[in-house]
């Protein structure tokens, strides 16, 4: 299969002027905004090569140094990839999922969003994701999920359990929905999920050894059996228990203050 990010499409037609002269404000920022607008609107498509620096400078009425600054910003945003060589240039690309994950994680962690907020969002997202997984999960998905369950159970037995195993399971389960939007958003919640899991663990004396010890495997069993009702019910109980633990943690912290 051809990777659409590797397609070497020709530059935009000479008759189509993407960039307009920049007159006010920070000129490199204005060029970035024009490029973003062209990409979002579809005038510049994934795989398409931007005009050369000289042409961009002429269209925008700025120096080539300013154009390079703008291109560096676009590359940092994951919107273009700059290749060297005779067939090189600046090519429109799709931002990698890691950019969404890191950006959203930083936003959530540094904002006023709480662990409870994250868990409530997960409840809305993951219940529907598990519903889709019941009809779309492949044998490879089932094997991958069972492998995480086995590693989790082994870690619990040896006392080496790490909450990252739980986050890994939920991210992989979202991928089993075969809805790329679910997969991207749940993966983007990875770090905030770890924070909420850590707080829930502090609010529970039986974390990993209580009623949820086998729930991950039970969810996979239900998915494998295409039992949507059972899978959804277990996931709802699983995540609602998280909210209960977070509430206990919050009450405990209030009692200490």
Secondary structure, DSSP 8 states (H G I E B T S, - for coil): ---TTT--B----TT--------SS-HHHHHHHHHHHHHHHTSS-TTBB---HHHHHHHHTS-HHHHHHHHHHHHHTTSEEEE-STT-EEEE----HHHHHHHHHHHHHHSS--HHHHHHHHHHHHHHHHHHHHHH--HHHHHHHHHHHHHHHHHHHHT---HHHHHHHHHHHHHTTT-HHHHHHHHHTHHHHHHHHHHHHHT-SSTTTSTTTTHHHHHHHHHHTT-HHHHHHHHHHHHHHHHHHHHHHHHHHHHH-
